[in-house]
């Protein structure tokens, strides 16, 4: 197993011209290279052995079957890693991280100076490796000038295969939740910064939401408690229907704005709330 120092940036070694011309990084023992034109792993993979790992970046990637101690290295130093990520970005570490197979699973470790961003959390240098679930996982490394470098990872399961194209099938509509008029208006006001596509939106506070609703509809008794009750009712409904990260137990303390943030994002992803709903504020 290769030893990588903390920070992922040991001094570069001299390479032959042939090594410097290597297209997708050094090969992994028992692995197979994936070309840059392979196509997104989000579309699925074909693997004869369950537990096979696929890792793909912009410049290509590698696939490797399971086996205790097997690993795939990724980072900026193309000749010394299996998958090159952010080759032209000096803010990405030469040895950013690794995928290692042990105890029947693939694990992600971060050896770089920057955190790895998973869909639901960050993984920092020195933290315990995180296990990968079967299926598709996108990993991101923040680089220079707000660039984000994507490393796609896919771990095959017992029945993993590429999805069948269904060009003639009827498009399945998203799950849309039915809201009462007062619930929808309260949520549009609460989440208006998201609907306006602000760069780093946050939900309004209960007080701000109640105050704006009182201005929009002065004949109704809008209070912080009423707004909180309406929003929590919708959040409970979505949570019972299987939408994750909508309870204190899932998010953990301190909660802050996390529950309302997740609720608004879930409602927008399902198209229950859409930007044209801002017209409700204008109409009111």
C-alpha positions as CSV (number, residue, x, y, z in Angstrom):
1,X,0.0,0.0,0.0
2,X,1.3,3.5,-0.9
3,X,2.1,5.8,2.1
4,X,0.9,9.3,1.5
5,X,1.9,12.1,3.9
6,X,-0.7,14.3,5.6
7,X,-1.6,17.2,3.2
8,X,-1.1,15.0,0.2
9,X,1.9,17.0,-1.2
10,X,5.2,15.2,-1.0
11,X,8.0,16.6,-3.3
12,X,7.5,15.8,-6.9
13,X,10.0,13.2,-8.3
14,X,11.7,13.4,-11.7
15,X,9.8,11.5,-14.4
16,X,10.9,10.2,-17.8
17,X,9.2,11.8,-20.8
18,X,7.2,8.7,-21.3
19,X,5.8,8.9,-17.8
20,X,5.0,12.6,-18.2
21,X,3.0,11.7,-21.3
22,X,0.9,9.1,-19.5
23,X,-2.7,9.8,-20.4
24,X,-4.8,8.8,-17.4
25,X,-2.4,8.3,-14.5
26,X,-0.5,5.2,-13.5
27,X,-2.4,1.9,-13.8
28,X,-3.7,0.1,-10.7
29,X,-2.7,-3.5,-10.2
30,X,-5.5,-5.5,-11.6
31,X,-7.4,-2.4,-12.7
32,X,-8.6,-1.2,-16.1
33,X,-8.4,2.4,-17.4
34,X,-11.5,4.3,-18.4
35,X,-11.1,6.9,-21.2
36,X,-12.1,10.5,-20.8
37,X,-14.9,9.9,-23.3
38,X,-16.4,7.1,-21.2
39,X,-19.5,9.0,-20.2
40,X,-20.9,9.8,-16.8
41,X,-21.0,7.0,-14.3
42,X,-24.4,8.3,-13.2
43,X,-25.8,6.4,-16.2
44,X,-24.7,3.1,-14.6
45,X,-21.9,0.6,-15.1
46,X,-21.4,-3.0,-16.3
47,X,-19.3,-5.1,-14.0
48,X,-19.0,-8.9,-13.8
49,X,-18.0,-8.8,-10.1
50,X,-20.2,-7.1,-7.4
51,X,-18.2,-4.6,-5.4
52,X,-16.2,-3.3,-8.3
53,X,-15.2,0.3,-8.0
54,X,-15.3,2.8,-10.8
55,X,-13.7,6.3,-10.5
56,X,-13.9,8.8,-13.3
57,X,-12.7,12.4,-13.6
58,X,-12.6,14.8,-16.6
59,X,-9.4,13.3,-17.9
60,X,-10.4,9.6,-17.5
61,X,-10.5,7.1,-14.8
62,X,-10.0,3.6,-13.5
63,X,-12.0,0.6,-12.5
64,X,-10.8,-2.0,-10.0
65,X,-12.4,-5.1,-8.6
66,X,-12.8,-5.8,-4.8
67,X,-10.0,-7.2,-2.7
68,X,-8.7,-6.4,0.7
69,X,-6.0,-3.7,0.5
70,X,-6.7,-2.7,-3.1
71,X,-6.8,1.0,-3.6
72,X,-7.2,3.8,-6.2
73,X,-5.3,7.0,-5.6
74,X,-6.7,10.3,-7.0
75,X,-5.2,13.8,-7.1
76,X,-3.4,16.4,-9.3
77,X,-0.1,14.5,-9.8
78,X,-1.0,12.5,-13.0
79,X,2.0,10.2,-13.2
80,X,1.7,9.1,-9.6
81,X,-2.1,8.6,-9.2
82,X,-4.6,6.3,-10.8
83,X,-7.2,9.0,-11.5
84,X,-6.1,12.6,-12.2
85,X,-8.3,15.3,-10.7
86,X,-7.8,19.1,-11.2
87,X,-4.5,18.7,-13.1
88,X,-4.2,22.4,-13.9
89,X,-5.4,23.7,-10.5
90,X,-2.6,24.1,-8.0
91,X,-5.1,24.4,-5.1
92,X,-5.9,20.7,-5.5
93,X,-3.4,18.4,-3.7
94,X,-1.1,16.2,-5.7
95,X,-2.4,13.3,-3.6
96,X,-5.9,14.4,-2.7
97,X,-7.3,11.1,-1.6
98,X,-7.8,7.4,-2.0
99,X,-10.4,4.7,-2.4
100,X,-9.5,1.6,-0.4
101,X,-11.2,-1.8,-0.2
102,X,-11.4,-3.4,3.2
103,X,-13.9,-5.5,5.2
104,X,-15.9,-6.0,2.0
105,X,-16.5,-2.3,1.3
106,X,-14.8,0.6,-0.5
107,X,-13.8,3.5,1.8
108,X,-12.9,7.1,0.9
109,X,-10.0,8.8,2.7
110,X,-8.9,12.4,2.3
111,X,-5.1,13.1,2.2
112,X,-5.3,16.6,0.6
113,X,-5.3,20.0,2.1
114,X,-8.9,20.7,1.0
115,X,-12.0,18.9,2.2
116,X,-13.8,16.4,-0.1
117,X,-17.4,17.4,-0.6
118,X,-19.9,14.5,-0.5
119,X,-23.6,15.2,-1.4
120,X,-24.4,15.5,2.3
121,X,-21.2,16.3,4.2
122,X,-17.5,17.3,4.0
123,X,-14.6,14.9,4.7
124,X,-11.5,16.6,6.0
125,X,-7.8,15.4,6.2
126,X,-7.3,13.3,9.2
127,X,-10.9,12.2,9.6
128,X,-11.8,8.6,9.6
129,X,-12.5,7.3,6.0
130,X,-16.1,7.1,4.9
131,X,-17.7,3.9,3.5
132,X,-19.3,4.1,0.0
133,X,-22.7,2.7,-0.6
134,X,-23.5,0.6,-3.7
135,X,-24.3,2.8,-6.6
136,X,-23.3,6.3,-7.7
137,X,-21.5,8.9,-5.5
138,X,-20.2,12.3,-6.8
139,X,-17.3,13.8,-4.9
140,X,-16.1,17.4,-5.3
141,X,-12.8,19.2,-4.6
142,X,-13.1,23.0,-4.4
143,X,-10.2,24.6,-6.3
144,X,-9.0,28.0,-7.4
145,X,-11.4,30.8,-8.4
146,X,-14.5,28.8,-7.1
147,X,-13.9,25.9,-9.4
148,X,-15.2,22.5,-8.3
149,X,-13.5,19.4,-9.7
150,X,-15.8,16.3,-9.9
151,X,-14.7,12.7,-9.2
152,X,-17.5,10.3,-10.0
153,X,-17.5,7.0,-8.1
154,X,-19.7,4.0,-8.7
155,X,-19.6,0.7,-6.7
156,X,-21.3,-2.1,-8.5
157,X,-23.9,-4.2,-6.8
158,X,-25.2,-7.7,-7.4
159,X,-27.6,-6.6,-10.1
160,X,-25.8,-3.5,-11.4
161,X,-26.2,-2.9,-15.1
162,X,-26.6,0.1,-17.4
163,X,-30.1,1.4,-17.5
164,X,-32.1,0.5,-20.6
165,X,-32.9,3.5,-22.9
166,X,-36.7,4.3,-22.8
167,X,-37.1,7.0,-25.4
168,X,-40.8,6.2,-26.1
169,X,-42.0,5.8,-22.5
170,X,-44.2,8.4,-20.9
171,X,-42.3,10.9,-18.7
172,X,-42.9,10.2,-15.0
173,X,-44.0,13.4,-13.2
174,X,-42.2,14.3,-10.0
175,X,-43.9,13.7,-6.6
176,X,-45.7,17.0,-5.9
177,X,-47.2,17.6,-2.5
178,X,-50.6,19.4,-2.2
179,X,-50.5,22.5,-0.1
180,X,-53.3,24.6,1.3
181,X,-53.3,28.2,0.1
182,X,-52.0,29.5,3.5
183,X,-49.3,26.9,3.6
184,X,-48.1,27.7,0.1
185,X,-48.1,31.5,0.8
186,X,-46.2,31.0,4.0
187,X,-43.6,28.8,2.4
188,X,-43.1,31.1,-0.6
189,X,-42.5,34.0,1.8
190,X,-40.2,31.9,4.0
191,X,-38.2,30.6,1.0
192,X,-38.3,33.6,-1.3
193,X,-34.5,33.9,-1.4
194,X,-34.3,30.4,-2.9
195,X,-37.0,31.1,-5.4
196,X,-35.1,34.3,-6.4
197,X,-31.9,32.1,-7.0
198,X,-29.8,34.1,-4.6
199,X,-26.2,32.7,-4.4
200,X,-26.3,31.5,-0.8
201,X,-30.0,31.6,0.2
202,X,-31.2,31.2,3.8
203,X,-34.9,31.0,4.9
204,X,-36.4,34.0,6.5
205,X,-36.8,33.8,10.3
206,X,-40.3,33.1,11.8
207,X,-40.5,36.8,12.8
208,X,-39.5,38.1,9.3
209,X,-42.0,35.7,7.6
210,X,-44.8,36.6,10.0
211,X,-44.1,40.3,9.6
212,X,-44.2,40.1,5.8
213,X,-47.4,38.0,5.8
214,X,-49.0,40.6,8.1
215,X,-48.2,43.3,5.6
216,X,-49.4,41.3,2.6
217,X,-52.6,40.2,4.4
218,X,-53.3,42.8,7.1
219,X,-56.8,41.4,7.8
220,X,-55.5,38.1,9.0
221,X,-53.7,37.3,12.2
222,X,-50.2,36.2,11.2
223,X,-47.9,35.4,14.1
224,X,-44.6,33.6,14.5
225,X,-46.4,30.6,16.1
226,X,-48.9,30.3,13.3
227,X,-46.1,30.4,10.6
228,X,-44.1,27.8,12.6
229,X,-47.1,25.6,12.9
230,X,-47.9,25.7,9.2
231,X,-44.3,25.0,8.1
232,X,-43.8,22.2,10.6
233,X,-47.0,20.6,9.4
234,X,-45.7,20.4,5.9
235,X,-42.3,19.3,7.1
236,X,-43.9,16.4,9.1
237,X,-45.9,15.3,6.0
238,X,-42.8,15.2,3.8
239,X,-40.8,13.4,6.5
240,X,-43.5,10.7,6.9
241,X,-43.4,10.3,3.1
242,X,-39.7,9.4,3.2
243,X,-38.0,12.7,2.5
244,X,-34.7,12.7,4.5
245,X,-33.1,15.4,6.7
246,X,-36.3,16.9,7.9
247,X,-36.1,15.9,11.6
248,X,-33.9,17.0,14.5
249,X,-32.8,13.4,14.9
250,X,-31.4,13.3,11.4
251,X,-29.8,16.7,11.4
252,X,-28.5,16.8,14.9
253,X,-27.8,19.7,17.2
254,X,-27.5,22.7,16.7
255,X,-30.3,22.7,14.2
256,X,-30.3,26.3,13.3
257,X,-31.9,26.9,9.8
258,X,-31.1,23.3,8.6
259,X,-34.7,21.9,8.8
260,X,-36.3,24.8,6.9
261,X,-33.4,24.9,4.4
262,X,-33.9,21.2,3.7
263,X,-37.6,21.6,3.5
264,X,-37.5,24.4,0.9
265,X,-35.0,22.6,-1.2
266,X,-37.1,19.4,-1.1
267,X,-40.2,21.3,-2.1
268,X,-38.3,23.0,-5.0
269,X,-36.7,19.7,-6.2
270,X,-40.2,18.2,-6.4
271,X,-41.6,21.3,-8.1
272,X,-44.1,21.7,-5.3
273,X,-42.6,25.3,-5.1
274,X,-41.3,26.9,-8.3
275,X,-40.0,30.5,-9.0
276,X,-43.3,31.6,-10.6
277,X,-44.9,31.1,-7.2
278,X,-43.3,34.4,-6.2
279,X,-46.3,35.9,-8.0
280,X,-48.3,35.0,-4.8
281,X,-46.4,37.7,-3.0
282,X,-47.1,40.3,-5.7
283,X,-50.8,39.3,-5.9
284,X,-51.2,39.5,-2.1
